[in-house]
Amino acid sequence: MIRPVAVIALVLDATIGWPAPLYRLVGHPVGGFARFISWCERHGNRPQRSFARRRAAGIVTVVALLSIAIAAGLAIETLVYALFGRWGWVAASLFAWPGLAQRSLYDHVRPVWRALASDDIDGARIAVSRIVGRDVAALDRAGIARAAIESLAESFCDGVVAPLAWLLFAGLPGLWAYKAINTADSLIGHYEEPWRAFGWAAARCDDLFNLVPARVAGVVLCIAAPGGWRVMLRDHARHASPNAGWPEAAMAGALGVALTGPIAYDGVANDKPWIGGEGRSAGAGDLKRALAVYVRACALLWAIAGGIIWAL
């Protein structure tokens, strides 16, 4: 009975997202995960502790986080079916709804395109700073467009494909276990200090949880815009992440632009290799096209989800 939950959750997310009034009223489950992770990081990642002890504390944090997420998912499923019987899936869909981010991702990237299209470079930098972690103060038009396109492609996996896949095949426990790990990875799963030891388990688990969804995301993007196949298959391994390179390379090939390349984080330059290096520099028009590819890819996911439900 969990399968119809995915369809209702997709509809709710695509049509209304997670409205600001609702966020102000009840917050968001990811915020609860973030507070728990931050509390564990403050207590378990103290600099005076050895590397081994900090890594062990990070492993304990991930185990506890997964236990909480899975237990909560199981408890909710048990409760809604106990209360509503065969209609419990309708209620369960309300608890799956905030785990998807189709609308939120589109709504965060579109202002970057609108600012670039109107030559508001400062506004575009502000808008893109809300979705990327790199330094944005010195980004030119191409750098801003490139950052937004990369974020859109990678987040298509993290925010849409992966949570949908875990929801379809593992119900609410799978969905919220994924969201918990993905939140941990974004907060502490970094190679740099002071997170290198403590965030190791979160980063490795996120790699594992995204292993199949990232490749599915790349394939779906290539179907939505067929020009991406060659670059995806050739350049996906140029990304530092074992997973993010798949959707990013697919999007680079689909648009005919070069992505990644030199990036600065916290004032430190990082000379990353280019993905789709033969492509042109990205611009506002490419970002608009990327949004159109994203919309088509989300529509394909609806069809895939429907086909899985029909088949099973």
C-alpha positions as CSV (number, residue, x, y, z in Angstrom):
1,M,0.0,0.0,0.0
2,I,3.0,2.4,0.1
3,R,3.2,2.6,-3.7
4,P,0.4,5.2,-4.3
5,V,2.0,7.4,-1.7
6,A,4.7,8.3,-4.2
7,V,2.2,9.6,-6.8
8,I,0.3,11.8,-4.3
9,A,3.6,13.1,-2.9
10,L,4.8,14.0,-6.4
11,V,1.6,15.8,-7.1
12,L,1.6,17.8,-3.9
13,D,5.3,18.7,-4.3
14,A,5.0,19.8,-7.9
15,T,1.9,21.9,-7.5
16,I,2.5,23.6,-4.2
17,G,6.0,22.7,-2.9
18,W,6.4,23.3,0.8
19,P,4.7,26.6,1.3
20,A,6.3,29.3,3.5
21,P,3.2,29.5,5.8
22,L,3.4,25.8,6.4
23,Y,7.1,26.0,7.0
24,R,6.6,28.8,9.6
25,L,3.9,26.7,11.3
26,V,5.5,23.3,11.5
27,G,9.0,23.7,10.1
28,H,10.5,20.9,8.0
29,P,11.7,17.4,9.0
30,V,15.1,18.1,7.5
31,G,15.5,20.9,10.0
32,G,15.1,18.4,12.8
33,F,17.8,16.2,11.3
34,A,20.1,19.2,11.0
35,R,19.7,20.2,14.6
36,F,20.4,16.6,15.8
37,I,23.5,16.5,13.5
38,S,24.8,19.8,14.7
39,W,24.3,18.8,18.4
40,C,26.3,15.6,17.7
41,E,29.0,17.5,15.9
42,R,29.5,20.0,18.7
43,H,29.9,17.2,21.3
44,G,31.7,14.5,19.2
45,N,34.0,16.5,17.0
46,R,36.0,18.5,19.5
47,P,39.4,19.3,18.1
48,Q,41.3,17.9,21.2
49,R,40.0,14.4,20.4
50,S,42.1,12.1,18.2
51,F,41.2,11.4,14.6
52,A,40.1,7.9,15.4
53,R,37.8,9.0,18.2
54,R,36.2,11.7,16.0
55,R,35.6,9.2,13.3
56,A,34.0,6.8,15.7
57,A,31.8,9.6,17.0
58,G,30.8,10.3,13.4
59,I,29.9,6.6,12.9
60,V,27.8,6.6,16.0
61,T,26.0,9.8,14.9
62,V,25.1,8.2,11.5
63,V,23.8,5.0,13.1
64,A,21.7,7.1,15.6
65,L,20.4,9.3,12.8
66,L,19.4,6.4,10.6
67,S,17.8,4.6,13.6
68,I,15.7,7.7,14.3
69,A,14.7,8.2,10.7
70,I,13.8,4.6,10.1
71,A,11.9,4.3,13.4
72,A,9.9,7.4,12.7
73,G,9.0,6.2,9.2
74,L,7.9,2.8,10.5
75,A,5.9,4.4,13.4
76,I,4.1,6.8,11.0
77,E,3.2,4.0,8.6
78,T,1.9,1.8,11.4
79,L,-0.1,4.7,12.9
80,V,-1.8,5.9,9.7
81,Y,-2.8,2.4,8.6
82,A,-4.1,1.6,12.1
83,L,-6.2,4.8,12.1
84,F,-7.4,4.9,8.5
85,G,-7.2,1.3,7.3
86,R,-7.0,0.8,3.6
87,W,-7.0,4.6,3.1
88,G,-3.9,5.0,5.2
89,W,-1.8,5.6,2.1
90,V,-3.5,8.9,1.6
91,A,-2.5,10.1,5.0
92,A,1.0,8.6,4.6
93,S,1.5,10.7,1.4
94,L,1.3,13.8,3.6
95,F,4.4,12.6,5.4
96,A,6.2,11.7,2.2
97,W,5.4,15.1,0.5
98,P,8.1,17.2,2.2
99,G,10.8,14.6,1.3
100,L,10.6,15.6,-2.4
101,A,12.0,18.9,-3.8
102,Q,10.8,19.2,-7.4
103,R,9.1,22.6,-6.9
104,S,11.7,23.9,-4.4
105,L,14.6,23.3,-6.7
106,Y,12.9,24.9,-9.6
107,D,11.9,27.9,-7.5
108,H,15.4,28.4,-6.3
109,V,17.2,28.2,-9.6
110,R,14.7,30.2,-11.7
111,P,15.5,33.6,-9.9
112,V,19.2,33.1,-11.0
113,W,18.1,32.9,-14.6
114,R,15.8,35.9,-14.3
115,A,18.5,38.0,-12.8
116,L,21.0,37.0,-15.5
117,A,18.5,37.6,-18.2
118,S,17.9,41.1,-17.0
119,D,21.7,41.8,-16.6
120,D,21.4,42.0,-12.8
121,I,24.7,40.4,-12.0
122,D,24.6,41.3,-8.3
123,G,21.1,39.9,-8.0
124,A,22.2,36.8,-9.8
125,R,25.1,36.3,-7.4
126,I,22.8,36.7,-4.4
127,A,20.3,34.2,-5.9
128,V,23.0,31.6,-6.7
129,S,24.6,32.0,-3.3
130,R,21.4,30.4,-1.8
131,I,21.9,27.2,-3.7
132,V,25.7,26.7,-3.9
133,G,28.5,26.6,-1.3
134,R,31.3,28.1,-3.5
135,D,32.5,31.7,-3.3
136,V,30.2,33.8,-5.5
137,A,31.5,37.4,-5.1
138,A,33.9,37.1,-8.1
139,L,31.7,35.0,-10.4
140,D,31.0,36.5,-13.8
141,R,27.9,35.7,-15.9
142,A,29.3,32.4,-17.1
143,G,30.4,31.4,-13.6
144,I,27.0,32.1,-12.2
145,A,25.2,30.2,-14.9
146,R,27.6,27.3,-14.5
147,A,27.1,27.2,-10.8
148,A,23.3,27.2,-11.1
149,I,23.3,24.5,-13.8
150,E,25.6,22.2,-11.8
151,S,23.4,22.7,-8.7
152,L,20.2,21.9,-10.7
153,A,21.7,18.8,-12.2
154,E,23.2,17.4,-9.0
155,S,20.1,18.3,-6.9
156,F,17.9,16.6,-9.5
157,C,19.4,13.4,-8.0
158,D,19.6,14.4,-4.4
159,G,16.2,16.2,-4.2
160,V,14.1,14.3,-6.6
161,V,15.3,11.0,-8.0
162,A,16.9,9.5,-4.9
163,P,14.2,10.3,-2.4
164,L,11.5,9.1,-4.9
165,A,13.4,5.8,-5.5
166,W,13.8,5.2,-1.8
167,L,10.1,6.0,-1.2
168,L,9.0,3.7,-4.0
169,F,11.1,0.7,-2.8
170,A,11.3,1.2,1.0
171,G,8.4,3.4,1.9
172,L,8.6,6.2,4.5
173,P,11.5,4.5,6.4
174,G,13.6,4.5,3.2
175,L,12.6,8.0,2.2
176,W,13.5,9.6,5.5
177,A,16.6,7.5,6.0
178,Y,17.8,8.9,2.7
179,K,16.9,12.4,3.7
180,A,18.7,12.1,7.0
181,I,21.9,10.8,5.4
182,N,21.8,13.4,2.6
183,T,21.4,16.2,5.2
184,A,24.3,14.8,7.2
185,D,26.5,14.7,4.1
186,S,25.7,18.3,3.2
187,L,26.5,19.5,6.8
188,I,29.5,17.4,7.8
189,G,30.4,15.1,4.8
190,H,33.5,17.2,3.8
191,Y,37.1,16.2,3.1
192,E,38.3,19.4,4.7
193,E,39.0,19.9,8.4
194,P,37.3,20.0,10.9
195,W,34.9,17.5,9.3
196,R,37.3,15.0,7.7
197,A,37.2,12.4,10.5
198,F,33.7,13.1,11.9
199,G,32.0,13.4,8.6
200,W,33.6,10.3,7.0
201,A,30.7,7.9,7.7
202,A,28.1,10.4,6.5
203,A,29.9,11.0,3.2
204,R,30.4,7.3,2.6
205,C,26.8,6.5,3.4
206,D,25.6,9.2,1.1
207,D,27.7,7.8,-1.7
208,L,26.1,4.4,-1.1
209,F,22.6,5.7,-0.9
210,N,23.0,7.6,-4.2
211,L,24.9,5.0,-6.1
212,V,22.0,3.8,-8.2
213,P,19.8,7.0,-8.1
214,A,22.7,9.1,-9.5
215,R,23.0,6.9,-12.6
216,V,19.3,6.8,-13.0
217,A,19.2,10.6,-12.8
218,G,21.9,10.8,-15.5
219,V,19.9,8.4,-17.8
220,V,16.7,10.3,-17.3
221,L,18.3,13.6,-18.1
222,C,19.8,12.1,-21.3
223,I,16.3,10.8,-22.3
224,A,14.9,14.3,-21.6
225,A,17.7,15.8,-23.8
226,P,19.3,13.1,-25.9
227,G,22.6,15.1,-26.5
228,G,23.9,14.2,-23.1
229,W,24.8,10.6,-23.6
230,R,28.4,10.9,-25.0
231,V,29.6,13.5,-22.4
232,M,27.9,11.6,-19.5
233,L,29.6,8.3,-20.4
234,R,33.0,10.0,-21.0
235,D,33.2,12.7,-18.3
236,H,31.2,11.4,-15.3
237,A,34.4,10.2,-13.6
238,R,36.0,13.6,-13.8
239,H,33.9,14.8,-10.9
240,A,35.3,14.4,-7.3
241,S,32.0,12.7,-6.3
242,P,31.4,9.1,-7.5
243,N,27.8,10.0,-8.1
244,A,27.3,13.7,-8.9
245,G,29.3,13.4,-12.1
246,W,26.6,11.4,-13.8
247,P,23.7,14.0,-13.8
248,E,26.2,16.9,-14.2
249,A,27.9,15.4,-17.2
250,A,24.5,14.5,-18.7
251,M,23.4,18.1,-18.3
252,A,26.6,19.5,-19.7
253,G,26.3,17.3,-22.8
254,A,22.6,18.1,-23.3
255,L,23.3,21.8,-23.2
256,G,26.6,21.8,-25.0
257,V,28.3,23.7,-22.2
258,A,31.4,23.2,-20.0
259,L,30.7,22.7,-16.3
260,T,32.8,22.5,-13.1
261,G,36.3,23.8,-13.8
262,P,38.1,26.2,-11.4
263,I,36.1,26.9,-8.3
264,A,36.9,28.7,-5.0
265,Y,35.6,27.7,-1.6
266,D,36.2,29.9,1.5
267,G,38.9,31.8,-0.4
268,V,40.8,28.7,-1.5
269,A,41.0,28.0,-5.2
270,N,40.2,24.5,-6.4
271,D,41.3,23.7,-10.0
272,K,38.7,21.0,-10.8
273,P,38.7,19.4,-14.2
274,W,36.2,20.5,-16.8
275,I,33.2,18.3,-17.6
276,G,32.1,18.8,-21.2
277,G,35.2,20.8,-21.8
278,E,34.7,21.2,-25.5
279,G,31.4,23.0,-24.8
280,R,30.9,26.8,-24.8
281,S,30.7,29.0,-21.7
282,A,27.3,28.9,-20.0
283,G,25.0,31.8,-20.2
284,A,21.5,32.9,-19.2
285,G,19.9,31.1,-22.2
286,D,21.6,27.8,-21.2
287,L,20.3,28.1,-17.7
288,K,16.8,28.6,-19.1
289,R,17.3,25.5,-21.3
290,A,18.5,23.6,-18.3
291,L,15.3,24.4,-16.4
292,A,13.3,23.1,-19.4
293,V,15.3,19.9,-19.4
294,Y,14.7,19.6,-15.7
295,V,11.0,19.9,-16.1
296,R,10.9,17.3,-18.8
297,A,13.1,15.0,-16.7
298,C,10.6,15.4,-13.8
299,A,7.7,14.5,-16.1
300,L,9.6,11.4,-17.1
301,L,10.0,10.4,-13.5
302,W,6.2,10.7,-13.1
303,A,5.8,8.3,-16.0
304,I,8.5,5.9,-14.6
305,A,6.9,6.0,-11.1
306,G,3.5,5.3,-12.6
307,G,4.8,2.4,-14.6
308,I,6.4,0.8,-11.6
309,I,3.2,1.2,-9.6
310,W,1.2,-0.4,-12.5
311,A,3.7,-3.2,-12.9
312,L,3.8,-4.1,-9.2
